[in-house]
Amino acid sequence: MLKKLSIAFILSFIFSCNSDKNVHVSNKEENTKKAFPLYLKDLDPNKPLSSAIKRSFENYEAPRLLDNELYTNFKYSELKGFDYHNGDGTISRRDPSKIIKENGKYYVWYTHRETPTEPKGFKGATDVIPSQDWDLAEIWYATSTDGFTWKEQGVAIPRPPEPKPGWRSVATADILKFKNKYYLYYQAFDAPSGKYNKKRDAYDICPVAMSWADSPEGPWTPLDNVVIPFGSEDEWDYRVIHDPNPLVHNGKIYIYYKSGMDKRDENRKFWDTWGVAVADKPEGPFVKHELNPIMNSGHETIIFPFKEGVAAIVNTDGIEHYTIQYAKDWVNFEIASVTQLLPTAAGVYSPDAFDDDHDGDGITWGLSHFINAGNNWNKMYTKLGRFDCDLSQKVHDPSLKQSNILLPNDWYFRQGLSAEQRKRIEERNQ
Ligand code: AAL
């Protein structure tokens, strides 16, 4: 009954958009047996539907992309103001935080690595040579008046002295503003990332730490304790706590985070899943939600308030990658749309991210990162860029609701067959 009501509601919405056409009235029996109508406004709510068409009405905000506020294309722009040492791999900026606007300026925090060499893997790592692009890093920040040209202000969170959390590296920060104070949550590495730790059967020793300040300019005071600990040995979030993403809901702090479970020995691959931990105060204690993990995909998912719930940009990894998702209750996510060229490790400008007003405006831009920015894995570094989109209740830009981004032909032919795949094909041809 509810489903038919939702279809009827959507049809009435569609009809109201096309009220200039006459509506055919026919008897119920005749109508339900007739073919699916040319115009949606003529569809009988009682007509039996295929699963795909039923899904179009029930699983999504609207059956047409143009009407779906949680569908968008993404446009990208280079940034000005950041130097990358001519791409020699010795400097990297990545994993931008959400963006906030204070004192008429935009602020963003990000992982800043500046090392004598490019990353050399955990076998080549030393006290000064990074194992990974985010090893031996600090959290820096930059400001901008237009979101395109940025002024790097310097370090916000340095690496603390050993054995404090994050002495090896602090990375992948996100910002929270709560009761007029500012909080940065970040991964606090206590070993070179990627270096296998036999005791923990893990490759990353990086729970989440936090520092706070009275101003976005700092100075930042670190809490010496971890705020989101690893799970217990048999729990889904035992190995890592990545990508903390704090928001405010019903007066509480919600921090969404990633972990990797179900490790496959043959290729060290994990199933990237997401959880949420909730606390009354920014310093915790954070209680992990009983339904965790609450997302099944996304490597650096970004989550922001939208209407009464939260929306998520679920970029790479997992069965539901390349989707925009929505959780009306902030916990149970459903796919809202499938899209292309999603930003990686997005840091969104969500003006009301901390307003807790149950009516999130959504977003129209943010920063994301571009790994291997020099197209040379031997000089690996990452750079920041800007994306623009229409995931906002306040904007309706049809040019950002196109159904397909036509990619240049050579992008396809660059995904060529391996020698092994060609060999298999040739054998099949015998
Ligand atoms: C990022 C994030 C986390 C990981 C590494 C640095 O994209 O998922 O921060 O630890 O990669």
Residues whose N, C-alpha, C, O or C-beta is under 5 A from the ligand:
A	BS01	AAL	W134 T172 H242 D243 H299 E300
